[in-house]
Amino acid sequence: MQISMASSGPQNPSQIMPLELVDKCIGSKIHIKMKGDKELVGTLLGFDPYVNMVLEDVVVYEISSQGKKVTRLEQILLNGNNIALMIPGGEGPDN
Amino acid sequence: MSSTRQTPSDFLKQIIHRPVVVKLNSGVDYRGVLVCLDGFMNIVLDQTEEYINGQLKAKYGIAFLRGNNVLYISAQKRKA
């Protein structure tokens, strides 16, 4: 997936709207950071204007001082309300 | 790619009347059969089981969950 980050005017075709970036990620793996201490990695199947997301083959990481708690889920509808960050092609949290 | 696209409303149509797990922001899990839901993610579950820290704490018949508390709704993949 190639996404140009060149800063440019509105005429430039490399300009991309935020939701276009999310749309380009449909069918591929993404890494989501929630408000709070949760992170998810999974394949994006779709989303709506609230950026609620349908995800498949999901791994949920709950990061706390005691370590990482991992949960695996087949298919989820994730509420967009608590999403803070989405990283295309996500590897998931390291360390 | 459009063949794999599945919007939230497509997903909801697919999982209605099936067993689901609903996780709330508080970390509490509710397992039950999805009776119905709306665009606010308000949910009605039947045969509801309440899990706190992964342990079964209570069972209810029909239960209403207010949508603002919902973190995610999870379902098993449908076998083709």
Backbone of each chain as nested JSON, in Angstrom:
{
  "chains": [
    {"id": "A", "residues": [
      {"number": 1, "name": "MET", "atoms": {"N": [0.853, -1.2, 0.0], "CA": [0.0, 0.0, 0.0], "C": [0.881, 1.24, 0.0]}},
      {"number": 2, "name": "GLN", "atoms": {"N": [0.727, 2.118, -1.006], "CA": [1.538, 3.318, -1.114], "C": [0.682, 4.526, -0.784]}},
      {"number": 3, "name": "ILE", "atoms": {"N": [1.052, 5.286, 0.191], "CA": [0.328, 6.5, 0.534], "C": [1.327, 7.642, 0.583]}},
      {"number": 4, "name": "SER", "atoms": {"N": [1.171, 8.57, -0.356], "CA": [2.094, 9.7, -0.412], "C": [1.808, 10.656, 0.729]}},
      {"number": 5, "name": "MET", "atoms": {"N": [2.84, 11.076, 1.408], "CA": [2.673, 12.0, 2.516], "C": [3.128, 13.401, 2.119]}},
      {"number": 6, "name": "ALA", "atoms": {"N": [3.364, 13.659, 0.812], "CA": [3.83, 14.967, 0.368], "C": [2.821, 16.037, 0.761]}},
      {"number": 7, "name": "SER", "atoms": {"N": [3.293, 17.086, 1.396], "CA": [2.383, 18.185, 1.721], "C": [2.154, 18.966, 0.441]}},
      {"number": 8, "name": "SER", "atoms": {"N": [0.896, 19.201, 0.117], "CA": [0.595, 19.747, -1.19], "C": [-0.774, 20.406, -1.164]}},
      {"number": 9, "name": "GLY", "atoms": {"N": [-1.057, 21.167, -2.172], "CA": [-2.334, 21.878, -2.277], "C": [-3.457, 20.95, -2.623]}},
      {"number": 10, "name": "PRO", "atoms": {"N": [-4.68, 21.49, -2.639], "CA": [-5.843, 20.654, -2.912], "C": [-5.872, 20.106, -4.335]}},
      {"number": 11, "name": "GLN", "atoms": {"N": [-5.141, 20.754, -5.265], "CA": [-5.144, 20.251, -6.644], "C": [-4.337, 18.972, -6.783]}},
      {"number": 12, "name": "ASN", "atoms": {"N": [-3.394, 18.796, -5.887], "CA": [-2.476, 17.672, -6.022], "C": [-3.214, 16.354, -5.816]}},
      {"number": 13, "name": "PRO", "atoms": {"N": [-3.123, 15.431, -6.79], "CA": [-3.846, 14.17, -6.659], "C": [-3.341, 13.299, -5.519]}},
      {"number": 14, "name": "SER", "atoms": {"N": [-2.15, 13.621, -4.983], "CA": [-1.653, 12.813, -3.867], "C": [-2.32, 13.205, -2.546]}},
      {"number": 15, "name": "GLN", "atoms": {"N": [-3.083, 14.301, -2.556], "CA": [-3.853, 14.686, -1.365], "C": [-4.859, 13.591, -1.043]}},
      {"number": 16, "name": "ILE", "atoms": {"N": [-5.01, 13.247, 0.232], "CA": [-5.924, 12.166, 0.61], "C": [-6.707, 12.593, 1.842]}},
      {"number": 17, "name": "MET", "atoms": {"N": [-8.015, 12.356, 1.805], "CA": [-8.865, 12.675, 2.947], "C": [-8.73, 11.563, 3.984]}},
      {"number": 18, "name": "PRO", "atoms": {"N": [-8.95, 11.879, 5.276], "CA": [-8.776, 10.864, 6.321], "C": [-9.582, 9.588, 6.069]}},
      {"number": 19, "name": "LEU", "atoms": {"N": [-10.848, 9.735, 5.7], "CA": [-11.653, 8.523, 5.523], "C": [-11.269, 7.753, 4.262]}},
      {"number": 20, "name": "GLU", "atoms": {"N": [-10.634, 8.442, 3.286], "CA": [-10.111, 7.717, 2.123], "C": [-8.992, 6.775, 2.548]}},
      {"number": 21, "name": "LEU", "atoms": {"N": [-8.191, 7.241, 3.492], "CA": [-7.111, 6.38, 4.005], "C": [-7.707, 5.131, 4.639]}},
      {"number": 22, "name": "VAL", "atoms": {"N": [-8.764, 5.32, 5.439], "CA": [-9.4, 4.158, 6.069], "C": [-9.963, 3.238, 4.985]}},
      {"number": 23, "name": "ASP", "atoms": {"N": [-10.6, 3.843, 3.956], "CA": [-11.186, 3.047, 2.873], "C": [-10.126, 2.218, 2.147]}},
      {"number": 24, "name": "LYS", "atoms": {"N": [-8.934, 2.797, 1.955], "CA": [-7.857, 2.069, 1.272], "C": [-7.415, 0.852, 2.072]}},
      {"number": 25, "name": "CYS", "atoms": {"N": [-7.694, 0.86, 3.381], "CA": [-7.243, -0.233, 4.247], "C": [-8.206, -1.411, 4.258]}},
      {"number": 26, "name": "ILE", "atoms": {"N": [-9.371, -1.274, 3.62], "CA": [-10.343, -2.375, 3.636], "C": [-9.72, -3.599, 2.973]}},
      {"number": 27, "name": "GLY", "atoms": {"N": [-9.804, -4.713, 3.64], "CA": [-9.231, -5.953, 3.136], "C": [-7.824, -6.21, 3.642]}},
      {"number": 28, "name": "SER", "atoms": {"N": [-7.218, -5.216, 4.293], "CA": [-5.854, -5.434, 4.785], "C": [-5.796, -5.309, 6.309]}},
      {"number": 29, "name": "LYS", "atoms": {"N": [-4.653, -5.704, 6.839], "CA": [-4.491, -5.688, 8.291], "C": [-4.262, -4.27, 8.785]}},
      {"number": 30, "name": "ILE", "atoms": {"N": [-4.858, -3.965, 9.929], "CA": [-4.639, -2.659, 10.539], "C": [-4.401, -2.829, 12.037]}},
      {"number": 31, "name": "HIS", "atoms": {"N": [-3.811, -1.804, 12.604], "CA": [-3.519, -1.763, 14.039], "C": [-4.279, -0.561, 14.596]}},
      {"number": 32, "name": "ILE", "atoms": {"N": [-5.109, -0.787, 15.603], "CA": [-5.925, 0.281, 16.183], "C": [-5.512, 0.493, 17.627]}},
      {"number": 33, "name": "LYS", "atoms": {"N": [-5.306, 1.743, 17.98], "CA": [-5.086, 2.097, 19.391], "C": [-6.344, 2.786, 19.887]}},
      {"number": 34, "name": "MET", "atoms": {"N": [-6.865, 2.3, 21.012], "CA": [-8.061, 2.895, 21.617], "C": [-7.624, 3.914, 22.661]}},
      {"number": 35, "name": "LYS", "atoms": {"N": [-8.564, 4.799, 22.999], "CA": [-8.388, 5.6, 24.212], "C": [-8.241, 4.607, 25.367]}},
      {"number": 36, "name": "GLY", "atoms": {"N": [-7.381, 4.902, 26.307], "CA": [-7.187, 3.916, 27.365], "C": [-6.081, 2.957, 26.967]}},
      {"number": 37, "name": "ASP", "atoms": {"N": [-6.144, 1.714, 27.446], "CA": [-4.989, 0.832, 27.346], "C": [-5.235, -0.362, 26.428]}},
      {"number": 38, "name": "LYS", "atoms": {"N": [-6.135, -0.238, 25.473], "CA": [-6.417, -1.348, 24.56], "C": [-5.86, -1.056, 23.175]}},
      {"number": 39, "name": "GLU", "atoms": {"N": [-5.353, -2.131, 22.525], "CA": [-4.952, -2.048, 21.132], "C": [-5.481, -3.27, 20.414]}},
      {"number": 40, "name": "LEU", "atoms": {"N": [-5.849, -3.115, 19.148], "CA": [-6.386, -4.229, 18.378], "C": [-5.617, -4.351, 17.079]}},
      {"number": 41, "name": "VAL", "atoms": {"N": [-5.447, -5.591, 16.612], "CA": [-4.907, -5.851, 15.284], "C": [-5.868, -6.794, 14.587]}},
      {"number": 42, "name": "GLY", "atoms": {"N": [-6.243, -6.456, 13.36], "CA": [-7.155, -7.332, 12.629], "C": [-7.314, -6.869, 11.201]}},
      {"number": 43, "name": "THR", "atoms": {"N": [-8.076, -7.661, 10.425], "CA": [-8.338, -7.325, 9.029], "C": [-9.606, -6.483, 8.962]}},
      {"number": 44, "name": "LEU", "atoms": {"N": [-9.511, -5.318, 8.321], "CA": [-10.658, -4.409, 8.217], "C": [-11.595, -4.881, 7.111]}},
      {"number": 45, "name": "LEU", "atoms": {"N": [-12.854, -5.132, 7.471], "CA": [-13.846, -5.516, 6.456], "C": [-14.685, -4.332, 5.999]}},
      {"number": 46, "name": "GLY", "atoms": {"N": [-14.903, -3.354, 6.881], "CA": [-15.69, -2.193, 6.49], "C": [-15.829, -1.228, 7.644]}},
      {"number": 47, "name": "PHE", "atoms": {"N": [-16.405, -0.052, 7.33], "CA": [-16.614, 0.962, 8.363], "C": [-17.747, 1.872, 7.922]}},
      {"number": 48, "name": "ASP", "atoms": {"N": [-18.228, 2.713, 8.837], "CA": [-19.297, 3.664, 8.526], "C": [-18.815, 5.078, 8.85]}},
      {"number": 49, "name": "PRO", "atoms": {"N": [-19.657, 6.097, 8.652], "CA": [-19.184, 7.47, 8.86], "C": [-18.746, 7.781, 10.299]}},
      {"number": 50, "name": "TYR", "atoms": {"N": [-19.181, 6.993, 11.279], "CA": [-18.697, 7.179, 12.648], "C": [-17.351, 6.479, 12.866]}},
      {"number": 51, "name": "VAL", "atoms": {"N": [-16.859, 5.798, 11.828], "CA": [-15.675, 4.959, 11.909], "C": [-15.878, 3.835, 12.944]}},
      {"number": 52, "name": "ASN", "atoms": {"N": [-17.133, 3.381, 13.102], "CA": [-17.327, 2.049, 13.666], "C": [-16.724, 1.091, 12.656]}},
      {"number": 53, "name": "MET", "atoms": {"N": [-16.073, 0.033, 13.101], "CA": [-15.357, -0.842, 12.174], "C": [-15.765, -2.301, 12.324]}},
      {"number": 54, "name": "VAL", "atoms": {"N": [-15.911, -2.993, 11.193], "CA": [-16.061, -4.445, 11.207], "C": [-14.682, -5.034, 10.975]}},
      {"number": 55, "name": "LEU", "atoms": {"N": [-14.247, -5.899, 11.896], "CA": [-12.905, -6.486, 11.824], "C": [-12.998, -7.994, 11.915]}},
      {"number": 56, "name": "GLU", "atoms": {"N": [-12.02, -8.661, 11.297], "CA": [-11.983, -10.119, 11.271], "C": [-10.63, -10.594, 11.793]}},
      {"number": 57, "name": "ASP", "atoms": {"N": [-10.611, -11.779, 12.414], "CA": [-9.382, -12.386, 12.947], "C": [-8.628, -11.378, 13.82]}},
      {"number": 58, "name": "VAL", "atoms": {"N": [-9.307, -10.971, 14.888], "CA": [-8.843, -9.845, 15.703], "C": [-8.042, -10.345, 16.903]}},
      {"number": 59, "name": "VAL", "atoms": {"N": [-6.978, -9.639, 17.211], "CA": [-6.262, -9.846, 18.465], "C": [-6.382, -8.557, 19.265]}},
      {"number": 60, "name": "VAL", "atoms": {"N": [-6.896, -8.669, 20.491], "CA": [-7.035, -7.501, 21.373], "C": [-5.935, -7.583, 22.432]}},
      {"number": 61, "name": "TYR", "atoms": {"N": [-5.18, -6.51, 22.564], "CA": [-4.128, -6.435, 23.581], "C": [-4.572, -5.433, 24.637]}},
      {"number": 62, "name": "GLU", "atoms": {"N": [-4.65, -5.886, 25.881], "CA": [-4.931, -4.967, 26.986], "C": [-3.639, -4.804, 27.753]}},
      {"number": 63, "name": "ILE", "atoms": {"N": [-3.066, -3.624, 27.643], "CA": [-1.741, -3.392, 28.203], "C": [-1.873, -2.765, 29.581]}},
      {"number": 64, "name": "SER", "atoms": {"N": [-1.333, -3.454, 30.568], "CA": [-1.38, -2.925, 31.931], "C": [-0.008, -3.121, 32.567]}},
      {"number": 65, "name": "SER", "atoms": {"N": [0.121, -2.66, 33.795], "CA": [1.409, -2.783, 34.476], "C": [1.756, -4.244, 34.727]}},
      {"number": 66, "name": "GLN", "atoms": {"N": [0.722, -5.104, 34.797], "CA": [0.974, -6.532, 35.025], "C": [1.365, -7.256, 33.74]}},
      {"number": 67, "name": "GLY", "atoms": {"N": [1.304, -6.558, 32.615], "CA": [1.673, -7.181, 31.354], "C": [0.559, -7.052, 30.348]}},
      {"number": 68, "name": "LYS", "atoms": {"N": [0.646, -7.875, 29.272], "CA": [-0.321, -7.792, 28.188], "C": [-1.314, -8.938, 28.278]}},
      {"number": 69, "name": "LYS", "atoms": {"N": [-2.602, -8.63, 28.241], "CA": [-3.627, -9.657, 28.163], "C": [-4.095, -9.722, 26.716]}},
      {"number": 70, "name": "VAL", "atoms": {"N": [-4.075, -10.929, 26.12], "CA": [-4.386, -11.091, 24.705], "C": [-5.705, -11.842, 24.556]}},
      {"number": 71, "name": "THR", "atoms": {"N": [-6.603, -11.319, 23.742], "CA": [-7.876, -11.968, 23.434], "C": [-7.987, -12.107, 21.922]}},
      {"number": 72, "name": "ARG", "atoms": {"N": [-8.429, -13.288, 21.461], "CA": [-8.627, -13.49, 20.02], "C": [-10.109, -13.593, 19.709]}},
      {"number": 73, "name": "LEU", "atoms": {"N": [-10.553, -12.924, 18.667], "CA": [-11.966, -12.897, 18.289], "C": [-12.085, -13.073, 16.779]}},
      {"number": 74, "name": "GLU", "atoms": {"N": [-13.114, -13.817, 16.339], "CA": [-13.258, -14.084, 14.902], "C": [-13.736, -12.842, 14.138]}},
      {"number": 75, "name": "GLN", "atoms": {"N": [-14.884, -12.307, 14.564], "CA": [-15.433, -11.144, 13.862], "C": [-15.991, -10.181, 14.89]}},
      {"number": 76, "name": "ILE", "atoms": {"N": [-15.71, -8.905, 14.748], "CA": [-16.293, -7.941, 15.681], "C": [-16.788, -6.698, 14.951]}},
      {"number": 77, "name": "LEU", "atoms": {"N": [-17.772, -6.048, 15.573], "CA": [-18.124, -4.676, 15.23], "C": [-17.579, -3.816, 16.355]}},
      {"number": 78, "name": "LEU", "atoms": {"N": [-16.572, -3.012, 16.049], "CA": [-15.916, -2.183, 17.059], "C": [-16.574, -0.811, 17.076]}},
      {"number": 79, "name": "ASN", "atoms": {"N": [-17.006, -0.374, 18.261], "CA": [-17.575, 0.963, 18.417], "C": [-16.495, 2.012, 18.143]}},
      {"number": 80, "name": "GLY", "atoms": {"N": [-16.777, 2.946, 17.24], "CA": [-15.792, 3.953, 16.867], "C": [-15.534, 4.997, 17.937]}},
      {"number": 81, "name": "ASN", "atoms": {"N": [-16.391, 5.013, 18.955], "CA": [-16.35, 6.059, 19.967], "C": [-15.004, 6.157, 20.682]}},
      {"number": 82, "name": "ASN", "atoms": {"N": [-14.328, 5.033, 20.87], "CA": [-13.101, 5.035, 21.667], "C": [-11.836, 4.824, 20.842]}},
      {"number": 83, "name": "ILE", "atoms": {"N": [-11.972, 4.92, 19.514], "CA": [-10.787, 4.753, 18.67], "C": [-9.959, 6.033, 18.703]}},
      {"number": 84, "name": "ALA", "atoms": {"N": [-8.664, 5.893, 18.968], "CA": [-7.783, 7.054, 18.99], "C": [-6.921, 7.123, 17.734]}},
      {"number": 85, "name": "LEU", "atoms": {"N": [-6.452, 5.959, 17.248], "CA": [-5.432, 5.941, 16.199], "C": [-5.584, 4.674, 15.385]}},
      {"number": 86, "name": "MET", "atoms": {"N": [-5.363, 4.779, 14.062], "CA": [-5.408, 3.598, 13.188], "C": [-4.152, 3.607, 12.336]}},
      {"number": 87, "name": "ILE", "atoms": {"N": [-3.438, 2.482, 12.345], "CA": [-2.184, 2.386, 11.609], "C": [-2.342, 1.306, 10.543]}},
      {"number": 88, "name": "PRO", "atoms": {"N": [-2.241, 1.666, 9.255], "CA": [-2.367, 0.671, 8.187], "C": [-1.247, -0.353, 8.257]}},
      {"number": 89, "name": "GLY", "atoms": {"N": [-1.592, -1.595, 7.908], "CA": [-0.599, -2.663, 7.858], "C": [0.012, -2.964, 9.197]}},
      {"number": 90, "name": "GLY", "atoms": {"N": [-0.765, -2.779, 10.271], "CA": [-0.228, -2.817, 11.62], "C": [0.372, -4.148, 12.02]}},
      {"number": 91, "name": "GLU", "atoms": {"N": [1.477, -4.084, 12.719], "CA": [2.146, -5.269, 13.256], "C": [1.628, -5.596, 14.644]}},
      {"number": 92, "name": "GLY", "atoms": {"N": [0.975, -4.65, 15.273], "CA": [0.578, -4.824, 16.656], "C": [1.638, -4.275, 17.577]}},
      {"number": 93, "name": "PRO", "atoms": {"N": [1.299, -4.183, 18.854], "CA": [2.24, -3.606, 19.796], "C": [3.45, -4.511, 19.978]}},
      {"number": 94, "name": "ASP", "atoms": {"N": [4.66, -3.923, 19.926], "CA": [5.845, -4.722, 20.218], "C": [6.139, -4.618, 21.714]}},
      {"number": 95, "name": "ASN", "atoms": {"N": [7.19, -5.203, 22.153], "CA": [7.655, -5.334, 23.542], "C": [6.616, -5.886, 24.508]}}
    ]},
    {"id": "B", "residues": [
      {"number": 1, "name": "MET", "atoms": {"N": [-11.938, -6.048, -4.415], "CA": [-11.947, -5.825, -2.965], "C": [-13.361, -5.623, -2.452]}},
      {"number": 2, "name": "SER", "atoms": {"N": [-14.249, -5.13, -3.361], "CA": [-15.592, -4.816, -2.886], "C": [-16.348, -6.071, -2.462]}},
      {"number": 3, "name": "SER", "atoms": {"N": [-15.937, -7.239, -2.946], "CA": [-16.603, -8.475, -2.556], "C": [-16.361, -8.78, -1.082]}},
      {"number": 4, "name": "THR", "atoms": {"N": [-15.24, -8.314, -0.534], "CA": [-14.942, -8.582, 0.872], "C": [-15.44, -7.464, 1.783]}},
      {"number": 5, "name": "ARG", "atoms": {"N": [-15.912, -6.366, 1.179], "CA": [-16.352, -5.228, 1.977], "C": [-17.602, -5.585, 2.781]}},
      {"number": 6, "name": "GLN", "atoms": {"N": [-17.614, -5.207, 4.028], "CA": [-18.761, -5.503, 4.887], "C": [-18.921, -4.335, 5.849]}},
      {"number": 7, "name": "THR", "atoms": {"N": [-19.941, -3.522, 5.623], "CA": [-20.141, -2.354, 6.475], "C": [-20.72, -2.805, 7.815]}},
      {"number": 8, "name": "PRO", "atoms": {"N": [-20.665, -1.934, 8.831], "CA": [-21.266, -2.291, 10.112], "C": [-22.719, -2.762, 9.981]}},
      {"number": 9, "name": "SER", "atoms": {"N": [-23.514, -2.133, 9.136], "CA": [-24.916, -2.58, 9.047], "C": [-25.021, -3.948, 8.372]}},
      {"number": 10, "name": "ASP", "atoms": {"N": [-24.136, -4.244, 7.41], "CA": [-24.109, -5.604, 6.824], "C": [-23.807, -6.629, 7.909]}},
      {"number": 11, "name": "PHE", "atoms": {"N": [-22.813, -6.3, 8.734], "CA": [-22.396, -7.22, 9.799], "C": [-23.557, -7.477, 10.752]}},
      {"number": 12, "name": "LEU", "atoms": {"N": [-24.274, -6.414, 11.123], "CA": [-25.369, -6.568, 12.086], "C": [-26.493, -7.429, 11.519]}},
      {"number": 13, "name": "LYS", "atoms": {"N": [-26.805, -7.23, 10.229], "CA": [-27.844, -8.061, 9.606], "C": [-27.437, -9.533, 9.654]}},
      {"number": 14, "name": "GLN", "atoms": {"N": [-26.132, -9.774, 9.51], "CA": [-25.632, -11.145, 9.45], "C": [-25.644, -11.828, 10.819]}},
      {"number": 15, "name": "ILE", "atoms": {"N": [-25.489, -11.07, 11.904], "CA": [-25.338, -11.72, 13.216], "C": [-26.618, -11.727, 14.04]}},
      {"number": 16, "name": "ILE", "atoms": {"N": [-27.707, -11.144, 13.528], "CA": [-28.936, -11.108, 14.325], "C": [-29.454, -12.536, 14.539]}},
      {"number": 17, "name": "HIS", "atoms": {"N": [-29.952, -12.798, 15.742], "CA": [-30.451, -14.114, 16.17], "C": [-29.34, -15.135, 16.349]}},
      {"number": 18, "name": "ARG", "atoms": {"N": [-28.104, -14.697, 16.378], "CA": [-26.984, -15.616, 16.632], "C": [-26.341, -15.292, 17.985]}},
      {"number": 19, "name": "PRO", "atoms": {"N": [-25.595, -16.273, 18.551], "CA": [-24.904, -16.01, 19.822], "C": [-23.771, -15.0, 19.617]}},
      {"number": 20, "name": "VAL", "atoms": {"N": [-23.693, -14.045, 20.513], "CA": [-22.668, -13.002, 20.417], "C": [-22.047, -12.75, 21.789]}},
      {"number": 21, "name": "VAL", "atoms": {"N": [-20.895, -12.104, 21.767], "CA": [-20.279, -11.595, 22.983], "C": [-20.241, -10.077, 22.847]}},
      {"number": 22, "name": "VAL", "atoms": {"N": [-20.772, -9.372, 23.836], "CA": [-20.731, -7.916, 23.839], "C": [-19.803, -7.485, 24.971]}},
      {"number": 23, "name": "LYS", "atoms": {"N": [-18.771, -6.736, 24.628], "CA": [-17.865, -6.224, 25.668], "C": [-18.168, -4.753, 25.899]}},
      {"number": 24, "name": "LEU", "atoms": {"N": [-18.278, -4.378, 27.16], "CA": [-18.512, -2.979, 27.51], "C": [-17.18, -2.297, 27.813]}},
      {"number": 25, "name": "ASN", "atoms": {"N": [-17.195, -0.983, 27.809], "CA": [-15.983, -0.224, 28.126], "C": [-15.452, -0.546, 29.518]}},
      {"number": 26, "name": "SER", "atoms": {"N": [-16.358, -0.939, 30.43], "CA": [-15.94, -1.279, 31.791], "C": [-15.187, -2.602, 31.859]}},
      {"number": 27, "name": "GLY", "atoms": {"N": [-15.203, -3.383, 30.757], "CA": [-14.523, -4.668, 30.739], "C": [-15.453, -5.843, 30.976]}},
      {"number": 28, "name": "VAL", "atoms": {"N": [-16.703, -5.564, 31.352], "CA": [-17.665, -6.643, 31.586], "C": [-18.107, -7.224, 30.238]}},
      {"number": 29, "name": "ASP", "atoms": {"N": [-18.207, -8.553, 30.176], "CA": [-18.664, -9.25, 28.97], "C": [-20.089, -9.737, 29.165]}},
      {"number": 30, "name": "TYR", "atoms": {"N": [-20.909, -9.618, 28.147], "CA": [-22.241, -10.223, 28.143], "C": [-22.327, -11.182, 26.965]}},
      {"number": 31, "name": "ARG", "atoms": {"N": [-22.656, -12.44, 27.262], "CA": [-22.851, -13.433, 26.216], "C": [-24.333, -13.719, 26.125]}},
      {"number": 32, "name": "GLY", "atoms": {"N": [-24.858, -13.845, 24.914], "CA": [-26.269, -14.153, 24.758], "C": [-26.638, -14.191, 23.293]}},
      {"number": 33, "name": "VAL", "atoms": {"N": [-27.923, -14.41, 23.053], "CA": [-28.426, -14.438, 21.682], "C": [-28.907, -13.034, 21.333]}},
      {"number": 34, "name": "LEU", "atoms": {"N": [-28.42, -12.518, 20.213], "CA": [-28.756, -11.161, 19.8], "C": [-30.19, -11.123, 19.282]}},
      {"number": 35, "name": "VAL", "atoms": {"N": [-31.058, -10.439, 20.038], "CA": [-32.464, -10.344, 19.634], "C": [-32.642, -9.197, 18.652]}},
      {"number": 36, "name": "CYS", "atoms": {"N": [-32.158, -8.018, 19.013], "CA": [-32.259, -6.879, 18.102], "C": [-31.319, -5.774, 18.587]}},
      {"number": 37, "name": "LEU", "atoms": {"N": [-31.091, -4.8, 17.711], "CA": [-30.266, -3.667, 18.078], "C": [-30.552, -2.525, 17.134]}},
      {"number": 38, "name": "ASP", "atoms": {"N": [-30.022, -1.329, 17.469], "CA": [-30.287, -0.154, 16.644], "C": [-28.98, 0.569, 16.349]}},
      {"number": 39, "name": "GLY", "atoms": {"N": [-29.113, 1.722, 15.694], "CA": [-27.942, 2.48, 15.257], "C": [-27.138, 3.085, 16.392]}},
      {"number": 40, "name": "PHE", "atoms": {"N": [-27.694, 3.13, 17.602], "CA": [-26.932, 3.592, 18.762], "C": [-26.142, 2.462, 19.401]}},
      {"number": 41, "name": "MET", "atoms": {"N": [-26.255, 1.256, 18.834], "CA": [-25.671, 0.047, 19.434], "C": [-26.382, -0.311, 20.738]}},
      {"number": 42, "name": "ASN", "atoms": {"N": [-27.581, 0.225, 20.984], "CA": [-28.434, -0.354, 22.016], "C": [-28.712, -1.785, 21.589]}},
      {"number": 43, "name": "ILE", "atoms": {"N": [-28.658, -2.726, 22.536], "CA": [-28.718, -4.15, 22.197], "C": [-29.695, -4.853, 23.126]}},
      {"number": 44, "name": "VAL", "atoms": {"N": [-30.477, -5.766, 22.588], "CA": [-31.271, -6.673, 23.418], "C": [-30.708, -8.077, 23.246]}},
      {"number": 45, "name": "LEU", "atoms": {"N": [-30.347, -8.691, 24.38], "CA": [-29.828, -10.061, 24.384], "C": [-30.832, -10.978, 25.084]}},
      {"number": 46, "name": "ASP", "atoms": {"N": [-30.9, -12.216, 24.633], "CA": [-31.678, -13.246, 25.322], "C": [-30.698, -14.279, 25.879]}},
      {"number": 47, "name": "GLN", "atoms": {"N": [-31.117, -14.998, 26.925], "CA": [-30.27, -16.0, 27.593], "C": [-28.928, -15.369, 27.968]}},
      {"number": 48, "name": "THR", "atoms": {"N": [-29.008, -14.215, 28.586], "CA": [-27.824, -13.396, 28.847], "C": [-27.003, -13.951, 30.007]}},
      {"number": 49, "name": "GLU", "atoms": {"N": [-25.698, -13.986, 29.819], "CA": [-24.769, -14.359, 30.893], "C": [-23.791, -13.207, 31.091]}},
      {"number": 50, "name": "GLU", "atoms": {"N": [-23.586, -12.831, 32.349], "CA": [-22.711, -11.705, 32.678], "C": [-21.377, -12.245, 33.197]}},
      {"number": 51, "name": "TYR", "atoms": {"N": [-20.283, -11.874, 32.53], "CA": [-18.946, -12.324, 32.922], "C": [-18.138, -11.134, 33.408]}},
      {"number": 52, "name": "ILE", "atoms": {"N": [-17.67, -11.213, 34.647], "CA": [-16.794, -10.172, 35.185], "C": [-15.447, -10.825, 35.459]}},
      {"number": 53, "name": "ASN", "atoms": {"N": [-14.389, -10.272, 34.886], "CA": [-13.051, -10.873, 34.924], "C": [-13.086, -12.313, 34.419]}},
      {"number": 54, "name": "GLY", "atoms": {"N": [-13.896, -12.559, 33.392], "CA": [-13.954, -13.885, 32.778], "C": [-14.755, -14.907, 33.559]}},
      {"number": 55, "name": "GLN", "atoms": {"N": [-15.331, -14.504, 34.708], "CA": [-16.091, -15.459, 35.52], "C": [-17.579, -15.155, 35.467]}},
      {"number": 56, "name": "LEU", "atoms": {"N": [-18.372, -16.207, 35.294], "CA": [-19.819, -16.054, 35.207], "C": [-20.353, -15.543, 36.544]}},
      {"number": 57, "name": "LYS", "atoms": {"N": [-21.006, -14.375, 36.518], "CA": [-21.501, -13.761, 37.746], "C": [-23.018, -13.802, 37.841]}},
      {"number": 58, "name": "ALA", "atoms": {"N": [-23.717, -13.77, 36.7], "CA": [-25.185, -13.724, 36.753], "C": [-25.76, -14.18, 35.427]}},
      {"number": 59, "name": "LYS", "atoms": {"N": [-27.001, -14.634, 35.494], "CA": [-27.735, -14.986, 34.28], "C": [-29.05, -14.232, 34.282]}},
      {"number": 60, "name": "TYR", "atoms": {"N": [-29.439, -13.759, 33.108], "CA": [-30.706, -13.057, 32.955], "C": [-31.453, -13.663, 31.775]}},
      {"number": 61, "name": "GLY", "atoms": {"N": [-32.748, -13.393, 31.706], "CA": [-33.517, -13.83, 30.536], "C": [-33.261, -12.877, 29.398]}},
      {"number": 62, "name": "ILE", "atoms": {"N": [-34.104, -11.877, 29.29], "CA": [-33.892, -10.847, 28.281], "C": [-33.258, -9.646, 28.968]}},
      {"number": 63, "name": "ALA", "atoms": {"N": [-32.259, -9.057, 28.308], "CA": [-31.58, -7.896, 28.895], "C": [-31.353, -6.836, 27.823]}},
      {"number": 64, "name": "PHE", "atoms": {"N": [-31.465, -5.59, 28.249], "CA": [-31.203, -4.442, 27.374], "C": [-29.859, -3.828, 27.754]}},
      {"number": 65, "name": "LEU", "atoms": {"N": [-29.006, -3.608, 26.761], "CA": [-27.723, -2.933, 27.006], "C": [-27.756, -1.579, 26.32]}},
      {"number": 66, "name": "ARG", "atoms": {"N": [-27.451, -0.511, 27.053], "CA": [-27.462, 0.813, 26.437], "C": [-26.186, 0.992, 25.605]}},
      {"number": 67, "name": "GLY", "atoms": {"N": [-26.387, 1.526, 24.364], "CA": [-25.322, 1.512, 23.362], "C": [-24.067, 2.27, 23.726]}},
      {"number": 68, "name": "ASN", "atoms": {"N": [-24.179, 3.321, 24.548], "CA": [-22.988, 4.133, 24.825], "C": [-21.926, 3.348, 25.592]}},
      {"number": 69, "name": "ASN", "atoms": {"N": [-22.301, 2.246, 26.233], "CA": [-21.354, 1.442, 27.007], "C": [-20.627, 0.392, 26.18]}},
      {"number": 70, "name": "VAL", "atoms": {"N": [-21.067, 0.193, 24.948], "CA": [-20.58, -0.949, 24.174], "C": [-19.211, -0.661, 23.571]}},
      {"number": 71, "name": "LEU", "atoms": {"N": [-18.242, -1.526, 23.85], "CA": [-16.931, -1.444, 23.192], "C": [-16.971, -2.193, 21.865]}},
      {"number": 72, "name": "TYR", "atoms": {"N": [-17.364, -3.472, 21.909], "CA": [-17.529, -4.206, 20.646], "C": [-18.583, -5.293, 20.784]}},
      {"number": 73, "name": "ILE", "atoms": {"N": [-19.071, -5.743, 19.613], "CA": [-19.936, -6.912, 19.511], "C": [-19.158, -7.931, 18.712]}},
      {"number": 74, "name": "SER", "atoms": {"N": [-19.011, -9.136, 19.24], "CA": [-18.21, -10.167, 18.579], "C": [-19.074, -11.371, 18.265]}},
      {"number": 75, "name": "ALA", "atoms": {"N": [-18.837, -11.981, 17.088], "CA": [-19.561, -13.193, 16.702], "C": [-18.591, -14.177, 16.08]}},
      {"number": 76, "name": "GLN", "atoms": {"N": [-18.978, -15.46, 16.128], "CA": [-18.205, -16.481, 15.417], "C": [-18.475, -16.319, 13.921]}},
      {"number": 77, "name": "LYS", "atoms": {"N": [-17.49, -16.702, 13.107], "CA": [-17.715, -16.67, 11.663], "C": [-18.778, -17.682, 11.292]}},
      {"number": 78, "name": "ARG", "atoms": {"N": [-19.61, -17.298, 10.321], "CA": [-20.633, -18.228, 9.854], "C": [-19.964, -19.275, 8.982]}},
      {"number": 79, "name": "LYS", "atoms": {"N": [-20.248, -20.547, 9.271], "CA": [-19.673, -21.611, 8.446], "C": [-20.412, -21.652, 7.116]}},
      {"number": 80, "name": "ALA", "atoms": {"N": [-19.657, -21.607, 6.032], "CA": [-20.262, -21.468, 4.7], "C": [-21.01, -22.728, 4.273]}}
    ]}
  ]
}
